[in-house]
């Protein structure tokens, strides 16, 4: 298991930030987590700090603009209502 910091920026129609939240979660591996995001899988996890439990990708959402390397991942998540969230993930070293 590895720790990642997951930050979500809620955006309005002009891509202005409306809200932001970060949490630290544990995932099986960096590669499996990338595949999970690529496939838009809805897997819920508990935060290991604080109480921001939830799913990395909400049900019925699509993932766009996915970019990643060995320690960073960013993408846009569009929910079923068309609302966009910018997701920023950092692999804790």
C-alpha positions, 0 to 999 in steps of 0.5 A: 500500500502507498499513500497519495494526496488527492485534491479536488477543485470544484469549478464553475462554468468559467473554470473558476474555483468554487471549492477545494478539498484534499485528503490522504488515502492509501491505494494498492499501488501507483500503477493500479491507481492510475488504471482505476482513474483511467477506467473511471472506476468508482472505488470508495476509500476512507481518508487516513487523516481527517474525515473526508471519506468518499470515492475518487471517481463518482458514479456515472462520471467521465474522466478527461485530460488525464496526465500523469508521471511517476508521482503526479496525476491530474485530470478533469472529472465531469459528473452526470450533471455536467459539473467539472472537478479538477483532480490533482494527485500526488504520490507521497514518497 
